[in-house]
Each structure stands twice: as C-alpha cells, then as structure tokens.
Amino acid sequence: MPDTVHILLAVCMFVGAALYSSVGHAGASAYIAFMALFSVPPAVMRPTALTLNILVASFASYRYAQAGYFRWRVVWPFLLGSLPFAFIGGGIQLPGEYYRAIVGGVLILAGLRMLWTVHLHATREIHDPPIWLSVLLGVGIGFLSGLTGTGGGIFLSPVIIFLSWSDLRTTSGIAAVFIFGNSIAGLLGNYAMVRSLPDELPMYIIAVMLGALIGTAFGTKFSIIYIRRALGVVLIIAGLKLIGVY
C-alpha cells in the first residue's frame, strides 16, 4: 500500500482504539475491520490486531483499575478457562476463506453490539458469577478469541452485564484485563505468525496508544454514544466485505 494509505489506516486505528477503549475494549475487531477495508492480507491481520490489542488492553487495564472500575473476583474464573484455549486457538492457522468467514461473522456481531449495547444495563442486583460457569464460558470465548485474533471482550461484556455480574463501568475494567490476557495467549499460541507483522507497525502502535489515552479518559467519565454507532456501521460493512457479500 502507498504511504498515504498506511497513514489513513493508522488514523482509522486511532479512532477505533479511542472508541473501543472507552468501554474497556482494546479494538482488535475494529483494527481487523479497517485492515479488511484496506485489503490487508488475512495473514497480517491476526498478529497485527493481537499485538495492538496487548498494548491498548494493558494501558486500559491500568487506567480503569486506577479509577476503581475493576473486580478480580469476576475476571479470574473467566481467565482460568480462557487462557489455555486462547493459546490453542492462536495455534490454529485457518485457510484464508475460512478465516475471512469466521472473522466476518465476528465483526458483524461486534458491529451490532456497538449499535445495540448503548442501552445495555444491569436490571437486577449485582452479584458474583458462579465460578464453574465463568470457567466454562471462558473456555469458549478464549478459543474464539485466539482463533480470530480478537481479545474476546465483545463476547464477555454483554454476558457480564446481562447476568448482572457487574455494573457498566466496572465491566470495562474487567474486559480490559480479560482481553490483555487472551491477546497474549493467542499470540504465544502461534508465535511464528509475528513474522507477518507489517513494517508500519510502529506507526500503528503510536496511533492506537494515542487513541487509548483519549478513550480511557472519556470511558471513566463520559459516554460517546453516537460515534460508537458510526463505528458499529463500519464493523458491519467490513464484516460483510470479509464474508464476500460485496
């Protein structure tokens, strides 16, 4: 891609990181969506998304924990189930057409969530999740996160909120730590794929870290509903592109 295209992709990643980190997510699905729109090869997408995820999630974890929006009791059973299976999923190299189909579906789901979960809230009294159920859910989410190159936060957050296992803001901190762990495990699962990291990675890193700085500041204080809806539309479009609808 020409240099101007790489710069434009970095700008898009900056926006994705800012929006996703505002809800405790690291932005992998957004990075994959934008890379799909810019026709980046699938072999490059997963290691790039996971690497950026690790950096953004580590920063988001610190910011949300520092602000008091984190509960270790909720997250550790999910991590117990997810980490080994994120490692296993990361070691599976799917053929391009299968990868595009699976990730396209994940992006569409993520986009719908961005459009819909603006109104999500716990309707019952907050209570701790059963450990056995958290571990079991973690297994499935971890495997899918490693397989697709996402951190799994798009699946974890709605589950926690729907089942009243955390309030909205604390869910952001929980999701950030969960994504951080799964992204590391997924990348370690197939360490050889780091050879596919692009030369432009340093530029992307700067972009997403600046986005995370802004996003976490907003996430602990404000809500940016309408821009999240716009990002939801982008994710759906990119998902449809990956699965070959257009």
Residue pairs with C-beta under 8 A, 6 or more apart in sequence:
1 9
1 38
1 40
5 38
6 200
6 203
7 203
8 38
9 34
9 35
9 38
9 40
9 200
9 204
10 200
10 203
10 204
10 206
10 207
11 207
12 34
12 37
13 27
13 30
13 31
13 34
13 52
13 204
13 207
13 208
13 211
14 207
14 208
14 210
14 211
15 30
15 211
15 231
16 27
16 30
16 31
16 33
16 34
16 208
16 211
16 231
17 26
17 27
17 30
17 52
17 56
17 207
17 208
17 209
17 210
17 211
17 212
17 215
18 211
18 212
18 214
18 215
18 218
19 27
19 30
19 211
19 215
19 224
19 227
19 228
19 231
20 26
20 27
20 29
20 30
20 56
20 215
21 27
21 56
21 59
21 60
21 176
21 211
21 212
21 215
21 216
21 219
22 215
22 216
22 218
22 219
22 222
22 223
22 224
22 228
23 157
23 172
23 175
23 219
23 228
24 60
24 64
24 69
24 153
24 157
24 171
24 172
24 173
24 174
24 175
24 176
24 179
24 219
25 60
25 151
25 153
25 154
25 157
25 172
25 175
25 176
25 179
26 52
26 53
26 54
26 56
26 57
26 60
26 151
26 153
26 176
26 179
26 180
26 183
26 212
27 52
27 53
27 56
27 208
27 211
28 49
28 50
28 52
28 53
28 149
28 150
28 151
28 179
28 183
29 106
29 107
29 110
29 150
29 154
29 235
30 110
30 231
30 234
30 235
31 45
31 48
31 49
31 52
31 53
31 204
31 208
32 45
32 46
32 49
32 103
32 107
32 148
32 149
32 150
32 238
33 107
33 110
33 111
33 234
33 235
33 237
33 238
33 239
34 234
34 238
35 44
35 45
35 48
35 49
36 45
36 100
36 103
36 104
36 107
36 238
36 239
36 241
36 242
37 234
37 237
37 238
37 241
40 48
40 198
41 196
42 96
42 99
42 100
42 103
43 96
43 193
43 196
44 196
44 197
44 198
45 103
45 149
46 99
46 148
46 149
46 193
47 149
47 187
47 193
47 194
47 196
47 197
48 196
48 197
48 198
48 201
48 204
49 149
49 150
50 90
50 149
50 151
50 183
50 186
50 187
51 187
51 194
51 197
51 201
51 205
52 204
52 205
52 208
53 150
53 151
53 179
53 180
53 183
54 180
54 183
54 184
54 187
55 205
55 208
55 209
55 212
56 208
56 209
56 211
56 212
57 151
57 176
57 177
57 179
57 180
57 183
58 180
59 209
59 212
59 213
59 216
60 172
60 173
60 176
60 179
60 180
60 212
60 215
60 216
60 219
61 70
61 173
61 176
61 177
61 180
63 216
63 217
63 219
63 220
64 70
64 169
64 172
64 173
64 176
64 216
64 219
64 220
65 173
65 177
67 173
67 220
69 169
69 170
69 172
69 173
69 220
70 170
70 173
70 174
70 177
71 166
71 170
71 173
71 174
73 128
74 128
74 129
74 134
74 160
74 165
74 166
74 170
74 174
75 174
75 177
75 178
77 129
77 131
77 134
77 135
77 138
78 134
78 135
78 137
78 138
78 141
78 156
78 178
79 138
79 177
79 178
79 181
79 182
80 134
80 135
80 138
81 134
81 135
81 136
81 137
81 138
81 139
81 142
82 138
82 139
82 141
82 142
82 143
82 145
82 152
82 178
82 181
82 182
82 185
83 142
83 181
83 182
83 185
84 142
84 185
85 138
85 139
85 140
85 142
85 143
85 146
86 142
86 143
86 145
86 146
86 152
86 181
86 182
86 183
86 185
86 186
86 189
87 146
87 185
87 186
87 188
87 189
88 143
88 146
88 189
89 142
89 143
89 144
89 145
89 146
89 147
89 148
89 186
89 189
90 146
90 147
90 185
90 186
90 187
90 188
90 189
90 190
91 146
91 189
91 190
92 146
92 147
92 189
92 190
93 190
93 193
94 102
94 147
99 148
100 242
100 243
100 244
101 242
101 243
102 147
102 148
103 148
103 149
103 239
103 242
104 238
104 239
104 240
104 241
104 242
104 243
104 244
105 239
105 243
106 144
106 148
106 150
106 154
106 239
107 235
107 236
107 238
107 239
107 242
108 235
108 236
108 239
108 240
108 243
109 154
109 239
110 154
110 232
110 235
110 239
111 231
111 232
111 233
111 234
111 235
111 236
111 237
111 239
112 232
112 236
113 154
113 158
113 232
114 228
114 229
114 231
114 232
114 235
115 229
115 232
115 233
117 157
117 158
117 161
118 223
118 225
118 228
118 229
120 158
120 161
120 162
120 168
121 161
121 168
122 161
122 162
122 164
122 166
122 167
122 168
123 164
124 164
125 164
126 164
126 165
126 166
126 167
127 164
127 165
128 165
129 160
129 163
129 165
137 156
137 159
141 152
141 155
141 156
141 182
142 152
142 182
142 185
144 150
144 152
144 155
145 151
145 152
145 155
145 179
145 182
145 183
145 186
146 182
146 185
146 186
146 189
149 186
151 178
151 179
151 180
151 182
151 183
151 186
152 178
152 179
152 182
153 175
153 176
153 178
153 179
156 174
156 175
156 178
157 171
157 172
157 175
159 165
160 166
160 171
160 174
160 175
161 168
161 171
166 174
169 219
169 220
172 219
187 193
187 194
198 204
218 224
240 246
